Amino acid sequence: MLVFSPLLHYQTELAFLTPRFYVQEEKELARANKRLSKAEKGTPERKKCLKTLRRVYEKISNKREDFVQKLSKNLVDNYDIICFEDCGMLVEKDLSERIHNCPFCGLSIDRDLNASINILRLGLQSVRKTDRYPSLK
């Protein structure tokens, strides 16, 4: 089973989806945790169960790291300009609010897509200030 969630948006309005590795390994984690909780403290069996549980968490971590490395390599290979956000917030809202509603113009848009548009705009402004990409001026 593969479960995905949005990771990032970019200029063409496509979103990269990230596999939810923790969700994929939930059954294995539950099994390892159950074995650990049943093992008596201080026994070799408990140490073995703890080692198994650590391996499951390490496996999840390795999958996440591998995915991010492959995604970043793909982005670098296929795009000339990559703009990142600096985590600045302009409109206060809860994280549970997934839609951005502009109080000024009435625009209603997915908040991640809106953020990607803003990041791209600011990134292109900063690139235009340099001579790195003269074709964008």
PEKA-V610925 format. One record per backbone hydrogen bond with DSSP energy under -1.0 kcal/mol. NH is the residue of the N-H (numbers start at 1). CO is the residue of the C=O. Records with the same first field share a line. If there is no record, write none. Layout:
NH: CO  CO
//
This chain:
5: 18
7: 16
10: 14
13: 10
16: 8
18: 5
20: 3
21: 19
24: 20
25: 21
26: 23
29: 25
30: 26
31: 27
32: 28
33: 29
34: 30
35: 31
36: 32
37: 33
38: 34
39: 35
43: 40
47: 43
48: 44
49: 45
50: 46
51: 47
52: 48
53: 49
54: 50
55: 51
56: 52
57: 53
58: 54
59: 55
60: 56
61: 57
62: 58
63: 59
64: 60
65: 61
66: 62
67: 63
68: 64
69: 65
70: 66
71: 67
72: 68
73: 69
74: 70
75: 71
76: 72
77: 73
78: 74
79: 75
97: 94
100: 109
102: 107
106: 102
109: 100
111: 98
114: 110
115: 111
116: 112
117: 113
118: 114
119: 115
120: 116
121: 117
122: 118
123: 119
124: 120
125: 121
126: 122
127: 123
128: 124
130: 127
136: 133
137: 134
//
